[in-house]
């Protein structure tokens, strides 16, 4: 996991939601202590970045909870939507868009704007896993959406990132510090019926970290 998310969460976002904060910190600390103890008995000591990456492999549930908390409390445009990351790997992501009042239209079905916001968050979170050291800016310059039906209940948005496409984009970022990508996010309801899809064109700009 890109450690910038976890650092931001622990340093800025934790001032909100005391009960959830304590729960996340307790989970993190317990996992951290167990992992450090296990490694040190084998004579292994890791730096902070490597330890954060290893922690995700050991406790993905905590990583998902931390990212979901960041989406709902830190990101200003999605704060309060209740977006939850239910699956995250190097090549796939699933975000749950809950059927809560602020996400619904006047006819009490999921608002199109809420679906698009969740799709943008899914794409950005999946790509941020592969960010280089430094600052990676991800912007959206084109959006196309198709909505097939409007069912009630929570929605699930899923995106896959083919390995060949990922490596092509990362290679361009290394060479020119700029690249772009077309992404397709599928939208499903609670019964796994297809609700629609959102297609995004993303632009990337990388600013390397100073030595």
C-alpha positions as CSV (number, residue, x, y, z in Angstrom):
1,X,0.0,0.0,0.0
2,X,1.2,3.5,-0.7
3,X,2.3,4.7,2.7
4,X,1.2,8.2,2.0
5,X,-2.4,7.2,2.7
6,X,-1.6,5.6,6.0
7,X,0.5,8.5,7.1
8,X,-2.2,11.0,6.3
9,X,-4.8,8.9,8.0
10,X,-2.8,8.6,11.3
11,X,-1.6,12.2,11.4
12,X,-4.6,14.2,10.2
13,X,-7.8,12.2,9.9
14,X,-7.7,10.6,13.3
15,X,-8.9,13.8,15.1
16,X,-12.4,12.9,13.9
17,X,-14.5,10.0,15.1
18,X,-12.9,9.2,18.4
19,X,-14.4,5.8,18.8
20,X,-13.4,4.6,15.3
21,X,-10.0,6.2,15.8
22,X,-9.3,4.2,19.0
23,X,-10.5,1.0,17.3
24,X,-8.2,1.4,14.3
25,X,-5.2,2.4,16.4
26,X,-5.7,-0.6,18.7
27,X,-5.9,-3.0,15.7
28,X,-2.8,-1.4,14.1
29,X,-0.8,-1.5,17.3
30,X,-1.7,-5.1,18.0
31,X,-0.7,-6.2,14.5
32,X,2.4,-4.0,14.6
33,X,3.7,-5.5,17.9
34,X,3.1,-9.1,16.8
35,X,4.8,-8.5,13.5
36,X,7.8,-6.7,14.9
37,X,8.3,-9.3,17.6
38,X,8.1,-12.1,15.1
39,X,10.6,-10.4,12.8
40,X,13.1,-9.5,15.6
41,X,13.2,-13.1,16.8
42,X,14.6,-13.8,13.4
43,X,17.1,-11.0,13.4
44,X,15.1,-8.9,10.9
45,X,14.6,-5.1,11.3
46,X,12.7,-3.2,8.6
47,X,12.5,0.5,7.8
48,X,9.2,2.3,8.1
49,X,8.2,2.1,4.4
50,X,9.0,-1.6,4.1
51,X,7.2,-2.3,7.4
52,X,4.1,-0.5,6.2
53,X,4.1,-2.6,3.0
54,X,4.5,-5.8,4.9
55,X,1.8,-4.8,7.4
56,X,-0.7,-4.7,4.5
57,X,0.1,-8.3,3.6
58,X,-0.3,-9.5,7.2
59,X,-3.4,-7.5,8.0
60,X,-5.3,-6.4,4.8
61,X,-8.5,-5.9,6.8
62,X,-6.8,-3.1,8.8
63,X,-5.5,-1.5,5.6
64,X,-9.0,-1.6,4.0
65,X,-10.6,-0.1,7.1
66,X,-8.0,2.7,7.2
67,X,-8.5,3.6,3.6
68,X,-12.3,3.5,4.0
69,X,-12.0,5.8,7.0
70,X,-9.9,8.2,4.9
71,X,-12.5,8.3,2.1
72,X,-15.3,9.1,4.5
73,X,-13.5,11.5,6.8
74,X,-10.6,13.1,5.0
75,X,-11.4,13.4,1.3
76,X,-13.6,16.6,1.2
77,X,-15.7,15.7,-1.9
78,X,-16.5,12.1,-0.7
79,X,-16.7,12.8,3.0
80,X,-19.9,11.4,4.6
81,X,-20.8,9.3,1.6
82,X,-19.8,6.1,3.5
83,X,-17.7,4.7,0.8
84,X,-16.0,1.4,1.9
85,X,-13.2,-0.5,0.3
86,X,-14.2,-4.2,0.4
87,X,-11.4,-5.5,-1.8
88,X,-8.0,-4.1,-2.9
89,X,-5.1,-5.7,-4.6
90,X,-2.5,-4.6,-7.2
91,X,-4.9,-5.3,-10.0
92,X,-8.4,-5.0,-8.6
93,X,-10.5,-2.8,-6.4
94,X,-14.1,-3.0,-5.1
95,X,-15.8,0.0,-3.4
96,X,-19.2,-0.2,-1.8
97,X,-21.5,2.8,-2.3
98,X,-24.1,2.6,0.5
99,X,-27.7,3.5,0.0
100,X,-27.8,6.4,2.5
101,X,-29.7,9.7,2.2
102,X,-27.0,11.9,0.9
103,X,-26.2,9.4,-2.0
104,X,-29.9,9.3,-3.2
105,X,-31.8,11.4,-5.6
106,X,-35.2,13.0,-5.0
107,X,-36.8,9.7,-6.2
108,X,-34.8,7.7,-3.6
109,X,-32.6,5.9,-6.0
110,X,-28.8,6.2,-6.2
111,X,-27.8,9.6,-7.5
112,X,-25.7,9.5,-10.7
113,X,-23.2,12.0,-9.2
114,X,-22.6,9.6,-6.2
115,X,-21.9,6.7,-8.6
116,X,-19.4,8.8,-10.6
117,X,-17.7,10.1,-7.4
118,X,-17.3,6.5,-6.2
119,X,-15.9,5.4,-9.6
120,X,-13.3,8.2,-9.5
121,X,-12.2,7.2,-6.0
122,X,-11.9,3.5,-7.1
123,X,-9.7,4.4,-10.0
124,X,-7.5,6.8,-8.0
125,X,-7.0,4.4,-5.1
126,X,-6.0,1.5,-7.3
127,X,-3.5,3.6,-9.2
128,X,-2.1,5.1,-6.0
129,X,-0.9,1.7,-5.0
130,X,1.7,1.9,-7.7
131,X,2.9,5.5,-7.1
132,X,6.6,6.1,-7.1
133,X,8.3,8.0,-4.3
134,X,7.4,11.7,-4.5
135,X,4.1,13.2,-5.5
136,X,1.7,11.6,-8.0
137,X,-1.1,13.9,-9.3
138,X,-4.1,12.1,-10.8
139,X,-6.7,14.1,-12.6
140,X,-9.8,13.2,-14.7
141,X,-10.3,15.0,-18.0
142,X,-13.1,12.9,-19.5
143,X,-16.0,11.0,-18.0
144,X,-18.5,8.8,-19.8
145,X,-21.2,6.9,-17.9
146,X,-24.0,4.4,-18.9
147,X,-26.7,3.7,-16.4
148,X,-28.9,0.7,-17.3
149,X,-31.3,0.6,-14.4
150,X,-31.9,2.1,-10.9
151,X,-32.2,-0.6,-8.2
152,X,-32.5,0.0,-4.5
153,X,-29.8,-1.0,-2.0
154,X,-26.0,-0.6,-1.9
155,X,-24.0,-0.6,-5.1
156,X,-20.6,-2.2,-5.7
157,X,-18.1,-0.6,-8.1
158,X,-15.3,-2.8,-9.5
159,X,-12.3,-2.0,-11.5
160,X,-9.5,-4.2,-12.9
161,X,-6.0,-3.0,-14.0
162,X,-4.3,-5.2,-16.5
163,X,-0.7,-5.8,-15.8
164,X,0.5,-4.9,-19.3
165,X,-1.3,-1.6,-19.2
166,X,-0.1,-0.8,-15.7
167,X,3.5,-1.4,-16.7
168,X,3.1,0.8,-19.9
169,X,1.8,3.7,-17.8
170,X,4.5,3.4,-15.1
171,X,7.2,3.2,-17.8
172,X,6.0,6.5,-19.3
173,X,5.9,8.1,-15.9
174,X,9.5,7.0,-15.3
175,X,10.6,8.4,-18.6
176,X,8.6,11.6,-19.0
177,X,6.9,12.0,-15.6
178,X,3.6,12.2,-17.5
179,X,1.1,9.6,-18.8
180,X,-2.6,8.8,-19.2
181,X,-5.0,5.9,-18.9
182,X,-8.5,4.9,-19.8
183,X,-10.3,3.1,-17.0
184,X,-13.6,1.2,-16.9
185,X,-15.5,0.8,-13.6
186,X,-18.4,-1.7,-13.5
187,X,-21.4,-1.0,-11.3
188,X,-23.4,-3.8,-9.7
189,X,-26.3,-4.0,-7.2
190,X,-26.6,-6.2,-4.1
191,X,-27.9,-9.1,-6.3
192,X,-24.8,-8.9,-8.6
193,X,-26.9,-7.4,-11.5
194,X,-25.2,-4.9,-13.7
195,X,-26.4,-1.4,-13.0
196,X,-24.1,0.4,-15.4
197,X,-20.5,1.4,-16.0
198,X,-18.3,4.5,-15.8
199,X,-15.4,5.2,-18.2
200,X,-12.7,7.6,-17.1
201,X,-9.7,9.1,-18.9
202,X,-7.0,9.9,-16.3
203,X,-3.9,12.0,-16.6
204,X,-0.9,11.4,-14.4
205,X,1.9,13.8,-13.4
206,X,4.8,12.6,-11.2
207,X,7.1,14.9,-9.2
208,X,10.0,12.8,-7.8
209,X,11.0,13.1,-4.2
210,X,14.1,15.2,-3.5
211,X,17.1,13.3,-2.2
